[in-house]
Amino acid sequence: ILNTYLDFVDLKSVKNQYGKIVGFIGVVDKNLEMIFIHPDFRGKGIGKLLMSKIIEETKGNIALHVENDNPAKYLYEKLGFTNKYLEMRLEK
């Protein structure tokens, strides 16, 4: 399964001094599909580093979905992402 799906994802990662992955980001067709930073490494600039790399390498616009209460929303806004759409849901 991983080989089938991950072939479509442009993945970048950051490793710590011991070679363990502490953060990764994945883009598919100019859509930011995933970003994860290990809790012990949050707030150390790893998310910004990964986002900056993707922004630099991606030609054209980049889209992402973020919940309003997600702390990463502030990072995205600092990097220039804007919200021009309103998503509405009917929850039952």
Buried (B, 14 or more C-beta within 10 A) or exposed (E): EEEEEEEEBBEBEBEEEEEEEBBBBBBEEBEBBEBBBBEEBBEEEBBEBBBEEBEEEEEEEBEBEBEEEEEBBEBBEEBEBEEEEEEEEEEE
